[in-house]
Structures are given as C-alpha cells and as structure tokens.
Amino acid sequence: MQIVNYELFQVPPRWLFLKIETDEGISGWGEPVIEGRAYTVKAAVEELMTYMIGKDPLRIEDHWNMLYRSGFYRGGPILMSALAGIDQALWDIKGKFYQAPIYQLMGGACRDSIKVYSWIGGDRPSDVGKAAAEAVATGFTAIKMNGTEEMQYLDSYEKVDQAVERVAAVREAVGNGVGIGIDFHGRVHKPMAKVLAKELEPYRPMFLEEPVVAENNEALREIASHTHTPIATGERMFSRWDFKSLLSDGYVDVIQPDISHAGGITETKKIATMAEAYDVAIAPHCPLGPIALAACLHVDATSHNAFIQEQSLGIHYNKENDLLDYIKDRSVFDYENGHVKIPQGPGLGIEINEDYVRKRAEEGHNWHNPVWRHDDASIAEW
C-alpha cells in the first residue's frame, strides 16, 4: 500500500482537515491546525507531504521520525501541528487497514469511557453561574471557565475580586460535587498569579490552567507554593522534549498536550507515558473539531493517567459550525453522565461527511485570535 494523494480543507469555524489517500482505496483523516494560523500550518503540511507520496502509510514511527528529525529545524507550533495532522491520518489508515480501532493497535483500552467537561463563559466571562447550572443540567459533571480578562503584571485587587466573584457564583450554582477548571489562559503574570491562586483556593477548583505562559514555567514553583490547588499546563508545549523539564521540576499536576499541536497520536501517547512516570495526570487540550477529539479519545483509552477530556461542543469559538456538523454519525460523541465512550469503529472510529466538508471548505475561514490591549495601549495576553 502506498500514499498517492492528499487534500486539505480549511473549514469553519477555524479548523483545517487533511485527507490522505492510498492506492488501495483506504483514506485517513487528520486535523493539523493552530488556531489563528491555519494558512501557515496548511503550507507546512504541503511541504511535509512531499516526503510522503509513494510511501507505505503503515510505517508510522519511521515517518514521524523522518518528518521530525530530517528537517534539521524541528519543533514549535507550526511544524508540530503539521506533523500532528499527518500522524493522525496515518493512524486512521492503519486502523482501517487492520479493521480495528486505533486504541487496539496501541495495546488495547484501559477504560471504556472518559469524563468530559463543558466550556462556559467565553473570553470575557459573564453570567457564568447560570451557564454552569445549565451545563450540569445537561449531564456534565465538570466545567471550565476563563478566570480573568486581561491583567497587567501588577493589577488592581478589583480584578482579583471580580475573578473570585465569578468562581464563587459557579460554585454556588453547581454545588460541591462538580469540577471547576479555571483557565488563566496565560493572561496573568507571576505576581498576580500568586494572588489569584491563593484567593481562589477556598472554592476548590479542579485545577488552575496556564497560570503563566509556558515560556515562564519556572514561575510554577513559586505559584505552587501559594496554593494546594492542582496546576495544569501544556497546550502551548509541542513535544516530549518540551515537557521533560516541566515534569522533572515537579510543580505541575496535570499536563494538557494538544493532539493537533503536539505531534499527533504518536507523540501525545509518549508524553502521557512520561507524565505517568512522574505521577502526573493528563487532560488533553482539544477546543477543536471531531477528528482531533476522536484522536484524543484513543490516547485517553490507552493512558492510565488520563482523567478528563476537553471537547468543543458549544464552545464560544464555534460560531458557524460545531463539533458534530462534519461527521455522519453524531451518536459517536454522545455524552452520558458527564462521560463519552471510546469510539469503536475502525481507525479513528468516526465517518467524516466529506460532501459537507467540501461544501464548507468552499467558504473556508480566516479566523484570527483577538488582539487585546491594556488601558495604556500596550499589548495584553489573550
């Protein structure tokens, strides 16, 4: 079997899909994208795929190493996202070739389902108590919210109080049995992150996510000394080498690699295994489309330390299309009692509605991250 062709589809709301075709009629799908940089990742995929035409798609480990190591310059969000989508598509092909779900080819499942959480509140969260109650009413047992808007290196306690009030409203609305993930989104710098971590602790968050940007991970040591709340990070880290020092330093409790950014199924599984050796949980980042979510679920199925899965249904970014629009059988992602089952079909276990993908790709998208500024007009972290 050989790879003979590929196609890329830039589809709303902000996603990029890849289809790889073989001479035996088996095709695989991947989702290579960086939110806000879809065109750039698309160009990287096109460059990398010049190495793949005519190759046996089943040699996934060899292809991963060739694409990663042979370019001399390696790593980073663009190249690793391009590699991630190719890797996902190759695993999809392999599963279909052997008529088995991907997790069976990775050693088999250690769980039948995994907890999922629902996003509430948006970038500038409001009415979060009501939104949290609605999510719980639909069956979710965990939610995640942005904790703050933009914050200066040193900012007012008014903003701290506002963040605390929002979290307090959510806790009051959902009770003590629901997990609350609080995402700082890298918007907070070390001085204020210490304050927020301490002030939010009485509301027993499930975790504090990205209290500082990944470039400042050394600050996690000091932040961790101000709270007992688990600290999570990793969506802007792209390989096992990026995670190596984070894990060995010992100040993170949950890592969140993104399977469409961190080298795909092959690399994310290795990162998860590394984390398990440090007694660190994994909660894969995935505010993306159905291909990325399906890929995550196969890694979750085979990773003992996976404890919860992000998913994008109803997320505030999904303005024109949502998670289920691009698959034929929507029931594969049915959420029951706050959990989703591991897909059981061959490959990724989802069937892409290719006609609809092509239709929406005709419109495409040009989604970019918003640009935020402080009151003094300096750039703020979004």
Rosetta blueprint (number, residue, H / E / L):
1 M L
2 Q L
3 I E
4 V E
5 N E
6 Y E
7 E E
8 L E
9 F E
10 Q E
11 V E
12 P L
13 P L
14 R L
15 W E
16 L E
17 F E
18 L E
19 K E
20 I E
21 E E
22 T E
23 D L
24 E L
25 G L
26 I L
27 S E
28 G E
29 W E
30 G E
31 E L
32 P L
33 V L
34 I L
35 E L
36 G L
37 R L
38 A H
39 Y H
40 T H
41 V H
42 K H
43 A H
44 A H
45 V H
46 E H
47 E H
48 L H
49 M H
50 T L
51 Y L
52 M L
53 I L
54 G L
55 K L
56 D L
57 P L
58 L L
59 R L
60 I H
61 E H
62 D H
63 H H
64 W H
65 N H
66 M H
67 L H
68 Y H
69 R H
70 S L
71 G L
72 F L
73 Y L
74 R L
75 G L
76 G L
77 P H
78 I H
79 L H
80 M H
81 S H
82 A H
83 L H
84 A H
85 G H
86 I H
87 D H
88 Q H
89 A H
90 L H
91 W H
92 D H
93 I H
94 K H
95 G H
96 K H
97 F H
98 Y L
99 Q L
100 A L
101 P E
102 I H
103 Y H
104 Q H
105 L H
106 M L
107 G L
108 G L
109 A L
110 C L
111 R L
112 D L
113 S E
114 I E
115 K E
116 V E
117 Y E
118 S E
119 W E
120 I E
121 G L
122 G L
123 D L
124 R L
125 P L
126 S L
127 D L
128 V H
129 G H
130 K H
131 A H
132 A H
133 A H
134 E H
135 A H
136 V H
137 A H
138 T L
139 G L
140 F L
141 T L
142 A E
143 I E
144 K E
145 M E
146 N E
147 G L
148 T L
149 E L
150 E L
151 M L
152 Q L
153 Y L
154 L L
155 D L
156 S L
157 Y H
158 E H
159 K H
160 V H
161 D H
162 Q H
163 A H
164 V H
165 E H
166 R H
167 V H
168 A H
169 A H
170 V H
171 R H
172 E H
173 A H
174 V H
175 G L
176 N L
177 G L
178 V L
179 G E
180 I E
181 G E
182 I E
183 D E
184 F L
185 H L
186 G L
187 R L
188 V L
189 H L
190 K H
191 P H
192 M H
193 A H
194 K H
195 V H
196 L H
197 A H
198 K H
199 E H
200 L H
201 E H
202 P H
203 Y H
204 R L
205 P L
206 M L
207 F E
208 L E
209 E E
210 E L
211 P L
212 V L
213 V L
214 A H
215 E H
216 N H
217 N H
218 E H
219 A H
220 L H
221 R H
222 E H
223 I H
224 A H
225 S L
226 H L
227 T L
228 H L
229 T L
230 P L
231 I E
232 A E
233 T E
234 G L
235 E L
236 R L
237 M L
238 F L
239 S L
240 R H
241 W H
242 D H
243 F H
244 K H
245 S H
246 L H
247 L H
248 S H
249 D H
250 G L
251 Y L
252 V L
253 D L
254 V E
255 I E
256 Q L
257 P L
258 D E
259 I L
260 S L
261 H L
262 A L
263 G L
264 G H
265 I H
266 T H
267 E H
268 T H
269 K H
270 K H
271 I H
272 A H
273 T H
274 M H
275 A H
276 E H
277 A H
278 Y L
279 D L
280 V L
281 A E
282 I E
283 A L
284 P L
285 H E
286 C L
287 P L
288 L L
289 G L
290 P H
291 I H
292 A H
293 L H
294 A H
295 A H
296 C H
297 L H
298 H H
299 V H
300 D H
301 A H
302 T H
303 S L
304 H L
305 N L
306 A E
307 F L
308 I L
309 Q E
310 E E
311 Q L
312 S L
313 L L
314 G L
315 I L
316 H L
317 Y L
318 N L
319 K L
320 E L
321 N L
322 D L
323 L H
324 L H
325 D H
326 Y H
327 I E
328 K L
329 D L
330 R H
331 S H
332 V H
333 F H
334 D L
335 Y E
336 E E
337 N L
338 G L
339 H E
340 V E
341 K E
342 I L
343 P L
344 Q L
345 G L
346 P L
347 G E
348 L L
349 G L
350 I L
351 E L
352 I E
353 N L
354 E H
355 D H
356 Y H
357 V H
358 R H
359 K H
360 R H
361 A H
362 E H
363 E H
364 G L
365 H L
366 N L
367 W L
368 H L
369 N L
370 P L
371 V L
372 W E
373 R E
374 H L
375 D L
376 D L
377 A L
378 S L
379 I E
380 A E
381 E L
382 W L
